Amino acid sequence: MARTQRRTYRMTLSQFQRYVRDKLRELEKCYQEVEEVRQQFDEIFKREMQAWQEVFAYCYPRVAAQRHELPAPFPEIFARTEKEERLRLQKEIADLKGEIQKGQSQMDELMAQAQSTIEELRKANPELNEREERLKALMVKYQDEYAQAFEEIERLKKGFLGSLKHMGRIHHLRKLQRMVKEKQKETLAKLRQVRREWLDKVEEAGETQAELRKQWQEIGVHVAQAKARLRHLENNFDALVEQATLQRVLEELEDPPPVPGELGEKLQELAQRNQTRRAYEEGLEAVAEAAGILKGIKESLERFYKSVSTVVQEQRRYSLPEVYLTIPRSVAILNTTWQELGKEVQDEKRMGAKPREFSRIARKYIRERLTDGKIKDYFESMGKALNRATSAWG
């Protein structure tokens, strides 16, 4: 991998914009090269798996039937693998029992919470009812007081010069009416608040019940699935151990001893196809990891490029003075990755036929350059350089 001797790069804002744009294009091309390798792997792996499954399907029933007649080291391999599979399934059974017990406890707890919510609502009802009745009684009392004051005012106003003779009393009664009206208004607001509280409690209880019911159902589904799996394991334990043992032995077969006849030929072919299958599984894992990292960097660099372009537009719009950015060597080194990696994997046909070589190349870059820390430093360094440069504008 090429290394630059310069510690930093100094460029204008417009030069930096072009620099980021060029590196983004290189990254996009590199990502496309990796995606083309992924397509090759997918196509070839699909064909290889079909061929592998055909050979596996031939070998499985015959090995099962002749298991105790096959030469060494088959007996030792079967015995060791069977022991491991028996322990694995026993652990799965124990884990399922634990999951079921935990799930049932959670369901009981949720049921208790639901009942508690209803009980709290029931307790709140009498209290709020009592408050409502008290306030309604006050409303009636104030209405009566207002009516009585009105009637007395009307009585005092009767007769010649009644209003003048009883002016003080009438003034007092009207003041009393205003006070009663104010108290009625306050009481009505309290009454509405009590009713709002009740509606809120009913709504809150309904939402709580719905959420508890949802959780209870989700856990119930999980518990039911775990119970079904547990019954299947317990009722078919020995058969499942045997099946898992045979499958593992055949899937992991690398160098089978001579077995006479067509079965021996198929076992040899299966061992070769196992190696091919594992190579493509490794390649698919590596290409997925590389593509994922490159896609994430590409999307972040696209956003960063848009930010830089916006700053350049502002500089031109307002005729802001020229500024210079200093890009650290670490950024320049990481930016060489796109061309270098893309060049190494650009022949997708060759890479498609050599999944382990692709895995080696991709993981070399991932380990050395595309670590989380270096990617984070890459964007932070460019962001800080841009901020330092533009800070001169004030």
Secondary structure, DSSP 8 states (H G I E B T S, - for coil): ------SEEEEEHHHHHHHHHHHHHHHHHHHHHHHHHHHHHHHHHHHHHHHHHHHHHHHHHHHHHHGGGS-TTHHHHHHHHHHHHHHHHHHHHHHHHHHHHHHHHHHHHHHHHHHHHHHHHHHHHHHHHHHHHHHHHHHHHHHHHHHHHHHHHHHHH-STTHHHHTHHHHHHHHHHHHHHHHHHHHHHHHHHHHHHHHHHHHHHHHHHHHHHHHHHHHHHHHHHHHHHHHHHHHHTHHHHHHHHHHHHHHHT--S-----HHHHHHHHHHHHHHHHHHHHHHHHHHHHHHHHHHHHHHHHHHHHHHHHHHHHHHHHHTT----EEEEEHHHHHHHTHHHHHHHHH--HHHHHH-HHHHHHHHHHHHHHT--HHHHHHHHHHHHHHHHHHHGGG-
